[in-house]
Amino acid sequence: MRSRAAASDAAGGGLLAGALRSPAVVLASTFLAVYVGLEVGVGNWAVTFLIDEHGQTALTAGYAVSGYWFGLTLGRFLISPIATRVGLSATGTSFACLIGVAVTAGLIWSVRVPVVAAAGLVLLGFFLGPLFPTAMAVVPNLTTDRMVPTAIGVMNGVSVVGGAVFPWMAGAAAQGVGVWTLMPFALSLAVVQLVLWRLIVARMSPV
């Protein structure tokens, strides 16, 4: 005989339908779609940006983009322990990192110096690092325990869509207007993430 939980899921259309009807899960999924779009978009187009806008050689630009990915890796390992030591919560850490992403993108855009662009990419990756895992870590505060695995699956699936759509948009803007648009594009996505994260935090249950 099916359990009451299973019967309830069937009556409600299943866990997947429940996750898709959850505003908190939809917001978190959209947040990750924008995040992955920003991360991949910058990673894909930064070499062209550095060569065309800053006159760097292909080799130097390649090293700088490697620094971007290295910064992202360091951010995932280092920021959370540092934030814990200074008393920042997971949500507070994400707010701080999103502000860091926005400020860094704005700095690279406004200060048109090659070394600033290269160092800024490393810093941009560093601030991006913890955003994806932190969004996953707070899922238990967004939905019921039984819904958590399904919610995480939905968030992962939607994030892939963002990784396909937003880099294409960045490329279309680069082709139509100029590759200089990469940083204002990244800044815009960072601001969207800040708004989404604020809406997500407002829906969290108390820890």
Buried (B, 14 or more C-beta within 10 A) or exposed (E): EEEEEEEEBEEEEEBBEBBBEBEBBBBBBBBBBBBBBBBBBBBBBBBBBBBBBBEBEEEBBBEBBEBBBEBBEBBBEEBBEEBEEEEBBBBEBBBBBBEBBBBBBBBBBEEEEBEBBBBBBBBBBBBBBBBBEBBBEBBBBBBEEEBBEBBBEBBBEBBEBBBEBBBEBBBEBBEEEEBBBBBBBBBBBBBBBBEBBEBBBEBBEEE
